[in-house]
């Protein structure tokens, strides 16, 4: 998962289910989860009575072995809207909350009981959009030719 600050109009328009770039310079930082632990779920919400349809995009992110700085980082993430890009196992990149941003909506920090239990945190990021999360064309979006910089943090 890649996270950065969200501002209105940050992403270029979606064309054929894909976003080619960001409309402004955007730096995204990575959050790495252990293999087979995190997921992105997109739910269709419709009202026949009102004639409306929207998509709830929920990313459940698991990270192991927290350190003190992680607590501060989680507090900062909870303060506003976020630009969130999810990289899946097929090397696809999905933009969560591309027009309205995503928010940290829940989570937990667990120390576990047994030796093999999770010692880490689980965070839930949610976006609500009129369309499913579009793909990000990383080939055209990534700096130096595009506006998005993917920064790997240690």
N, CA, C and O of each residue as an XYZ file, in Angstrom:
616
protein
N       0.844     -1.165      0.000
C       0.000      0.000      0.000
C       0.889      1.228      0.000
O       1.959      1.245      0.609
N       0.428      2.248     -0.690
C       1.146      3.516     -0.805
C       0.206      4.634     -0.350
O      -0.945      4.691     -0.782
N       0.694      5.524      0.520
C      -0.151      6.582      1.079
C       0.528      7.937      0.949
O       1.743      8.065      1.104
N      -0.300      8.957      0.655
C       0.150     10.338      0.620
C      -1.011     11.253      0.966
O      -2.129     10.786      1.184
N      -0.756     12.546      1.017
C      -1.839     13.494      1.320
C      -2.788     13.636      0.134
O      -2.360     13.621     -1.020
N      -4.077     13.773      0.427
C      -5.085     13.940     -0.611
C      -5.512     15.392     -0.690
O      -5.711     16.050      0.331
N      -5.652     15.889     -1.917
C      -6.280     17.185     -2.158
C      -7.288     17.001     -3.287
O      -7.124     16.123     -4.134
N      -8.317     17.820     -3.298
C      -9.321     17.719     -4.355
C      -8.676     17.882     -5.726
O      -7.832     18.758     -5.920
N      -9.070     17.046     -6.667
C      -8.561     17.134     -8.029
C      -7.152     16.608     -8.210
O      -6.518     16.889     -9.228
N      -6.643     15.845     -7.240
C      -5.251     15.390     -7.317
C      -5.010     14.390     -8.448
O      -3.931     14.367     -9.039
N      -6.012     13.565     -8.747
C      -5.840     12.556     -9.790
C      -6.387     13.051    -11.118
O      -7.384     13.772    -11.161
N      -5.728     12.660    -12.199
C      -6.251     12.948    -13.532
C      -7.566     12.185    -13.722
O      -7.902     11.306    -12.929
N      -8.296     12.528    -14.768
C      -9.591     11.897    -15.038
C      -9.414     10.414    -15.365
O      -8.413      9.998    -15.949
N     -10.408      9.643    -14.974
C     -10.422      8.208    -15.262
C     -10.855      8.011    -16.705
O     -11.862      8.567    -17.142
N     -10.085      7.212    -17.445
C     -10.424      6.872    -18.824
C     -10.324      5.357    -18.971
O      -9.262      4.775    -18.751
N     -11.417      4.732    -19.338
C     -11.463      3.276    -19.519
C     -11.008      2.534    -18.263
O     -10.298      1.532    -18.351
N     -11.426      3.034    -17.081
C     -11.118      2.366    -15.826
C      -9.719      2.589    -15.303
O      -9.279      1.883    -14.395
N      -9.002      3.568    -15.863
C      -7.606      3.778    -15.488
C      -7.305      5.262    -15.308
O      -7.851      6.109    -16.015
N      -6.427      5.563    -14.350
C      -5.930      6.929    -14.142
C      -4.503      6.978    -14.676
O      -3.663      6.181    -14.257
N      -4.212      7.904    -15.601
C      -2.872      7.939    -16.183
C      -1.828      8.622    -15.304
O      -0.648      8.288    -15.401
N      -2.225      9.574    -14.443
C      -1.231     10.343    -13.689
C      -1.933     11.154    -12.608
O      -3.154     11.098    -12.461
N      -1.145     11.899    -11.862
C      -1.660     12.848    -10.881
C      -1.589     14.238    -11.489
O      -0.677     14.533    -12.261
N      -2.544     15.094    -11.147
C      -2.566     16.445    -11.704
C      -1.521     17.342    -11.065
O      -1.267     18.443    -11.554
N      -0.909     16.885     -9.975
C       0.137     17.643     -9.290
C       1.173     16.662     -8.759
O       0.930     15.456     -8.718
N       2.313     17.173     -8.360
C       3.344     16.316     -7.775
C       2.777     15.623     -6.539
O       2.182     16.273     -5.679
N       2.957     14.325     -6.449
C       2.423     13.539     -5.345
C       3.465     12.528     -4.909
O       3.963     11.744     -5.717
N       3.794     12.551     -3.618
C       4.744     11.575     -3.082
C       3.988     10.592     -2.205
O       3.331     10.979     -1.239
N       4.088      9.316     -2.552
C       3.428      8.249     -1.810
C       4.478      7.412     -1.089
O       5.515      7.072     -1.658
N       4.196      7.084      0.173
C       5.103      6.260      0.971
C       4.500      4.882      1.157
O       3.281      4.738      1.250
N       5.353      3.870      1.209
C       4.853      2.497      1.270
C       4.599      2.015      2.688
O       5.259      2.438      3.638
N       3.625      1.120      2.808
C       3.352      0.353      4.010
C       3.318     -1.091      3.550
O       2.484     -1.461      2.723
N       4.211     -1.905      4.073
C       4.348     -3.279      3.608
C       3.672     -4.221      4.595
O       3.889     -4.143      5.804
N       2.854     -5.107      4.055
C       2.188     -6.092      4.903
C       2.777     -7.479      4.629
O       3.282     -7.744      3.538
N       2.707     -8.359      5.633
C       3.191     -9.726      5.419
C       2.350    -10.439      4.364
O       1.188    -10.099      4.143
N       2.934    -11.395      3.742
C       2.285    -12.189      2.706
C       0.956    -12.762      3.208
O       0.873    -13.258      4.331
N      -0.080    -12.690      2.366
C      -1.394    -13.300      2.617
C      -2.137    -12.737      3.832
O      -2.856    -13.477      4.503
N      -1.979    -11.443      4.126
C      -2.650    -10.898      5.306
C      -3.587     -9.724      5.012
O      -4.563     -9.549      5.742
N      -3.342     -8.927      3.998
C      -4.130     -7.724      3.740
C      -5.055     -7.940      2.551
O      -4.830     -8.825      1.726
N      -6.112     -7.108      2.473
C      -7.048     -7.282      1.368
C      -7.751     -5.978      1.028
O      -7.879     -5.083      1.864
N      -8.204     -5.890     -0.215
C      -9.028     -4.791     -0.696
C     -10.374     -5.380     -1.102
O     -10.437     -6.301     -1.915
N     -11.452     -4.840     -0.528
C     -12.803     -5.283     -0.849
C     -13.595     -4.092     -1.358
O     -13.622     -3.040     -0.720
N     -14.246     -4.258     -2.515
C     -15.092     -3.207     -3.066
C     -16.526     -3.729     -3.102
O     -16.812     -4.767     -3.698
N     -17.414     -2.988     -2.455
C     -18.797     -3.396     -2.327
C     -19.695     -2.443     -3.102
O     -19.577     -1.224     -2.976
N     -20.593     -3.008     -3.905
C     -21.571     -2.206     -4.634
C     -22.736     -1.917     -3.694
O     -23.301     -2.833     -3.095
N     -23.091     -0.643     -3.568
C     -24.229     -0.224     -2.750
C     -25.224      0.452     -3.684
O     -24.898      1.446     -4.332
N     -26.439     -0.091     -3.752
C     -27.417      0.512     -4.643
C     -28.768      0.648     -3.954
O     -29.117     -0.120     -3.058
N     -29.502      1.634     -4.396
C     -30.857      1.847     -3.914
C     -31.773      1.941     -5.130
O     -31.732      2.917     -5.880
N     -32.589      0.929     -5.311
C     -33.531      0.937     -6.418
C     -34.511      2.089     -6.259
O     -34.895      2.737     -7.233
N     -34.914      2.336     -4.997
C     -35.881      3.393     -4.720
C     -35.345      4.778     -5.078
O     -36.084      5.618     -5.591
N     -34.079      5.013     -4.811
C     -33.491      6.331     -5.062
C     -32.745      6.425     -6.393
O     -32.387      7.518     -6.832
N     -32.515      5.287     -7.029
C     -31.796      5.281     -8.296
C     -30.318      5.626     -8.141
O     -29.725      6.242     -9.027
N     -29.724      5.230     -7.015
C     -28.327      5.557     -6.771
C     -27.475      4.302     -6.656
O     -27.944      3.244     -6.238
N     -26.214      4.447     -7.037
C     -25.226      3.388     -6.899
C     -23.908      4.042     -6.496
O     -23.507      5.057     -7.066
N     -23.240      3.447     -5.508
C     -21.880      3.875     -5.168
C     -21.101      2.668     -4.674
O     -21.683      1.628     -4.366
N     -19.807      2.806     -4.601
C     -18.917      1.712     -4.252
C     -18.162      2.058     -2.981
O     -17.559      3.126     -2.874
N     -18.200      1.149     -2.023
C     -17.409      1.294     -0.810
C     -16.136      0.483     -1.000
O     -16.189     -0.717     -1.272
N     -15.012      1.134     -0.857
C     -13.703      0.507     -1.043
C     -13.033      0.418      0.323
O     -12.750      1.442      0.944
N     -12.779     -0.794      0.791
C     -12.185     -0.980      2.116
C     -10.890     -1.770      1.989
O     -10.867     -2.891      1.481
N      -9.822     -1.159      2.462
C      -8.523     -1.822      2.510
C      -8.256     -2.203      3.957
O      -8.259     -1.347      4.841
N      -8.026     -3.475      4.193
C      -7.626     -3.965      5.507
C      -6.130     -4.254      5.427
O      -5.703     -5.182      4.739
N      -5.346     -3.456      6.132
C      -3.882     -3.539      6.077
C      -3.345     -4.093      7.385
O      -3.689     -3.599      8.459
N      -2.508     -5.114      7.303
C      -1.868     -5.700      8.473
C      -0.372     -5.411      8.389
O       0.251     -5.645      7.354
N       0.197     -4.906      9.469
C       1.640     -4.668      9.557
C       2.159     -5.280     10.845
O       1.538     -5.144     11.900
N       3.296     -5.954     10.759
C       3.881     -6.655     11.900
C       4.870     -5.798     12.671
O       5.400     -4.808     12.167
N       5.100     -6.212     13.910
C       6.134     -5.700     14.797
C       6.203     -4.181     14.845
O       7.153     -3.585     14.337
N       5.202     -3.552     15.452
C       5.196     -2.086     15.522
C       6.330     -1.555     16.393
O       6.810     -2.229     17.304
N       6.740     -0.336     16.087
C       7.713      0.404     16.901
C       7.029      1.692     17.352
O       5.946      2.020     16.869
N       7.648      2.415     18.263
C       7.034      3.617     18.835
C       6.623      4.619     17.765
O       5.574      5.251     17.888
N       7.420      4.775     16.730
C       7.109      5.743     15.667
C       5.823      5.385     14.927
O       5.165      6.265     14.374
N       5.456      4.096     14.910
C       4.225      3.680     14.231
C       2.986      4.262     14.888
O       2.013      4.574     14.202
N       3.006      4.413     16.200
C       1.856      4.975     16.915
C       1.616      6.410     16.456
O       0.476      6.808     16.215
N       2.689      7.179     16.337
C       2.576      8.562     15.856
C       2.094      8.589     14.415
O       1.260      9.419     14.056
N       2.608      7.693     13.592
C       2.204      7.633     12.193
C       0.713      7.326     12.064
O       0.024      7.924     11.237
N       0.218      6.403     12.871
C      -1.209      6.065     12.842
C      -2.049      7.271     13.265
O      -3.090      7.537     12.664
N      -1.611      7.997     14.283
C      -2.327      9.203     14.706
C      -2.381     10.220     13.576
O      -3.415     10.855     13.368
N      -1.293     10.384     12.848
C      -1.253     11.335     11.732
C      -2.156     10.895     10.584
O      -2.817     11.728      9.963
N      -2.191      9.597     10.297
C      -3.038      9.091      9.222
C      -4.518      9.326      9.527
O      -5.318      9.511      8.610
N      -4.880      9.318     10.799
C      -6.276      9.460     11.190
C      -6.768     10.904     11.120
O      -7.956     11.153     11.324
N      -5.893     11.848     10.840
C      -6.256     13.268     10.887
C      -6.901     13.813      9.624
O      -7.484     14.896      9.674
N      -6.829     13.125      8.506
C      -7.395     13.719      7.299
C      -7.599     12.723      6.185
O      -7.462     11.513      6.366
N      -7.932     13.264      5.026
C      -8.141     12.424      3.844
C      -6.793     12.050      3.238
O      -5.819     12.800      3.311
N      -6.775     10.868      2.641
C      -5.525     10.311      2.141
C      -5.639      9.902      0.677
O      -6.706      9.511      0.204
N      -4.523     10.001     -0.021
C      -4.383      9.405     -1.349
C      -3.814      8.006     -1.103
O      -2.700      7.867     -0.599
N      -4.581      6.975     -1.458
C      -4.175      5.598     -1.176
C      -4.131      4.806     -2.479
O      -5.093      4.785     -3.247
N      -3.003      4.161     -2.708
C      -2.836      3.285     -3.864
C      -2.503      1.895     -3.332
O      -1.576      1.729     -2.539
N      -3.260      0.911     -3.772
C      -3.068     -0.468     -3.339
C      -2.412     -1.252     -4.466
O      -2.899     -1.261     -5.597
N      -1.315     -1.902     -4.150
C      -0.629     -2.775     -5.100
C      -1.005     -4.209     -4.748
O      -0.784     -4.655     -3.622
N      -1.578     -4.935     -5.720
C      -1.987     -6.312     -5.433
C      -0.904     -7.309     -5.845
O       0.155     -6.924     -6.341
N      -1.185     -8.585     -5.635
C      -0.212     -9.640     -5.950
C       0.061     -9.785     -7.442
O       1.045    -10.409     -7.837
N      -0.806     -9.212     -8.270
C      -0.612     -9.268     -9.721
C       0.085     -8.012    -10.242
O       0.158     -7.790    -11.451
N       0.591     -7.198     -9.325
C       1.278     -5.944     -9.646
C       0.346     -4.924    -10.298
O       0.782     -4.090    -11.090
N      -0.938     -5.000     -9.958
C      -1.898     -3.965    -10.349
C      -1.911     -2.904     -9.264
O      -1.672     -3.205     -8.094
N      -2.188     -1.666     -9.643
C      -2.265     -0.555     -8.695
C      -3.676      0.028     -8.769
O      -4.112      0.462     -9.836
N      -4.392      0.040     -7.640
C      -5.749      0.576     -7.551
C      -5.734      1.852     -6.718
O      -5.067      1.910     -5.686
N      -6.466      2.875     -7.159
C      -6.546      4.135     -6.430
C      -7.841      4.145     -5.621
O      -8.935      4.149     -6.184
N      -7.707      4.150     -4.318
C      -8.850      4.155     -3.404
C      -9.280      5.604     -3.167
O      -8.442      6.453     -2.862
N     -10.555      5.888     -3.302
C     -11.072      7.228     -3.042
C     -10.490      8.278     -3.971
O     -10.063      9.341     -3.520
N     -10.470      7.990     -5.258
C      -9.763      8.854     -6.207
C     -10.342     10.264     -6.327
O      -9.600     11.188     -6.659
N     -11.633     10.467     -6.071
C     -12.184     11.827     -6.143
C     -12.470     12.433     -4.776
O     -12.538     13.655     -4.648
N     -12.639     11.599     -3.748
C     -13.012     12.101     -2.425
C     -12.000     11.771     -1.342
O     -12.156     12.195     -0.197
N     -10.965     11.016     -1.693
C      -9.969     10.610     -0.710
C     -10.420      9.405      0.086
O     -11.584      9.006      0.048
N      -9.486      8.844      0.796
C      -9.764      7.716      1.682
C      -9.463      8.163      3.110
O      -8.700      9.102      3.336
N     -10.071      7.479      4.053
C      -9.855      7.816      5.452
C      -9.547      6.569      6.252
O     -10.012      5.475      5.930
N      -8.761      6.745      7.294
C      -8.536      5.673      8.247
C      -9.791      5.586      9.105
O     -10.080      6.504      9.872
N     -10.541      4.490      8.985
C     -11.843      4.383      9.646
C     -11.872      3.388     10.795
O     -12.890      3.268     11.477
N     -10.787      2.680     11.021
C     -10.762      1.732     12.129
C      -9.451      0.989     12.167
O      -8.602      1.133     11.288
N      -9.306      0.200     13.193
C      -8.102     -0.604     13.311
C      -7.859     -1.056     14.730
O      -8.617     -0.728     15.643
N      -6.798     -1.812     14.903
C      -6.420     -2.291     16.230
C      -4.926     -2.555     16.282
O      -4.291     -2.824     15.262
N      -4.376     -2.472     17.485
C      -2.982     -2.821     17.747
C      -3.018     -4.019     18.679
O      -3.583     -3.952     19.771
N      -2.409     -5.120     18.240
C      -2.511     -6.375     18.968
C      -1.133     -6.889     19.351
O      -0.215     -6.906     18.531
N      -0.995     -7.308     20.607
C       0.271     -7.899     21.027
C       0.222     -9.415     20.993
O       1.263    -10.069     21.056
N      -0.974     -9.985     20.895
C      -1.116    -11.434     20.825
C      -0.992    -12.085     22.190
O      -0.546    -11.468     23.158
N      -1.397    -13.350     22.245
C      -1.302    -14.115     23.485
C      -0.264    -15.212     23.334
O       0.670    -15.311     24.130
N      -0.432    -16.032     22.313
C       0.491    -17.138     22.073
C       1.691    -16.653     21.261
O       1.646    -15.594     20.636
N       2.731    -17.421     21.282
C       3.969    -17.065     20.605
C       3.763    -16.803     19.114
O       4.424    -15.930     18.552
N       2.868    -17.532     18.470
C       2.634    -17.391     17.041
C       1.574    -16.361     16.673
O       1.274    -16.199     15.490
N       0.994    -15.657     17.654
C      -0.056    -14.670     17.390
C       0.518    -13.393     16.778
O       1.713    -13.115     16.879
N      -0.372    -12.623     16.137
C       0.016    -11.346     15.539
C       0.514    -10.384     16.599
O      -0.143    -10.162     17.616
N       1.672     -9.820     16.351
C       2.188     -8.692     17.111
C       2.286     -7.570     16.099
O       3.302     -7.417     15.420
N       1.225     -6.788     16.003
C       1.194     -5.752     14.987
C      -0.123     -5.016     14.995
O      -0.883     -5.070     15.962
N      -0.379     -4.327     13.900
C      -1.624     -3.578     13.821
C      -2.359     -3.892     12.540
O      -1.769     -4.237     11.517
N      -3.664     -3.761     12.633
C      -4.552     -3.896     11.488
C      -5.268     -2.569     11.330
O      -5.877     -2.080     12.282
N      -5.207     -1.975     10.144
C      -5.842     -0.691      9.879
C      -6.849     -0.839      8.750
O      -6.605     -1.567      7.788
N      -7.980     -0.151      8.864
C      -9.023     -0.159      7.839
C      -9.088      1.229      7.192
O      -9.319      2.228      7.873
N      -8.884      1.278      5.891
C      -8.989      2.510      5.120
C     -10.222      2.392      4.228
O     -10.432      1.361      3.589
N     -11.035      3.446      4.183
C     -12.287      3.392      3.442
C     -12.423      4.574      2.493
O     -12.132      5.717      2.846
N     -12.868      4.272      1.295
C     -13.227      5.291      0.316
C     -14.628      4.990     -0.198
O     -15.028      3.828     -0.272
N     -15.369      6.022     -0.551
C     -16.689      5.850     -1.153
C     -16.717      6.658     -2.437
O     -16.500      7.870     -2.430
N     -16.988      5.971     -3.542
C     -16.907      6.586     -4.855
C     -18.069      6.156     -5.746
O     -18.739      5.159     -5.475
N     -18.296      6.916     -6.804
C     -19.353      6.611     -7.767
C     -18.977      5.444     -8.673
O     -19.852      4.821     -9.276
N     -17.685      5.143     -8.775
C     -17.214      4.023     -9.595
C     -16.250      3.174     -8.771
O     -15.738      3.644     -7.755
N     -15.991      1.931     -9.187
C     -14.994      1.118     -8.479
C     -13.615      1.779     -8.558
O     -13.372      2.636     -9.408
N     -12.735      1.372     -7.673
C     -11.373      1.926     -7.659
C     -10.712      1.712     -9.010
O     -10.565      0.572     -9.451
N     -10.307      2.796     -9.679
C      -9.657      2.645    -10.978
C      -8.215      2.167    -10.832
O      -7.600      2.313     -9.776
N      -7.701      1.603    -11.897
C      -6.298      1.230    -11.953
C      -5.468      2.503    -12.108
O      -5.936      3.483    -12.686
N      -4.245      2.490    -11.595
C      -3.286      3.569    -11.838
C      -2.274      3.048    -12.846
O      -1.655      2.006    -12.630
N      -2.105      3.769    -13.944
C      -1.104      3.406    -14.940
C       0.246      3.873    -14.428
O       0.676      4.993    -14.702
N       0.905      3.007    -13.687
C       2.168      3.395    -13.045
C       3.232      3.781    -14.069
O       4.089      4.616    -13.780
N       3.189      3.189    -15.255
C       4.186      3.500    -16.279
C       4.135      4.973    -16.692
O       5.175      5.574    -16.963
N       2.931      5.560    -16.742
C       2.822      6.969    -17.140
C       2.787      7.899    -15.940
O       3.107      9.081    -16.071
N       2.400      7.388    -14.757
C       2.245      8.252    -13.584
C       3.529      8.456    -12.800
O       3.717      9.501    -12.176
N       4.408      7.472    -12.825
C       5.586      7.529    -11.959
C       6.622      8.527    -12.461
O       6.889      8.631    -13.658
N       7.205      9.268    -11.493
C       8.290     10.198    -11.816
C       9.450      9.392    -12.385
O       9.583      8.222    -12.027
N      10.297      9.947    -13.249
C      10.492     11.354    -13.532
C       9.579     11.933    -14.617
O       9.456     13.155    -14.703
N       8.928     11.100    -15.454
C       8.074     11.691    -16.493
C       6.688     12.030    -15.981
O       6.085     13.001    -16.440
N       6.164     11.244    -15.030
C       4.857     11.511    -14.439
C       4.990     12.329    -13.166
O       6.072     12.822    -12.847
N       3.890     12.473    -12.442
C       3.863     13.318    -11.248
C       3.900     12.552     -9.932
O       3.975     13.170     -8.870
N       3.850     11.212     -9.974
C       3.788     10.433     -8.741
C       5.152      9.834     -8.439
O       5.783      9.222     -9.301
N       5.599     10.021     -7.195
C       6.844      9.413     -6.716
C       6.496      8.369     -5.682
O       5.859      8.679     -4.675
N       6.905      7.133     -5.917
C       6.704      6.035     -4.969
C       7.968      5.921     -4.131
O       9.019      5.524     -4.636
N       7.870      6.267     -2.846
C       9.034      6.276     -1.960
C       8.971      5.089     -1.014
O       8.015      4.932     -0.255
N       9.998      4.262     -1.069
C      10.086      3.113     -0.172
C      10.701      3.578      1.142
O      11.786      4.160      1.160
N       9.989      3.312      2.253
C      10.501      3.679      3.564
C      11.104      2.470      4.236
O      10.680      1.339      3.998
N      12.081      2.705      5.066
C      12.776      1.596      5.731
C      11.982      1.082      6.903
O      12.414      0.150      7.581
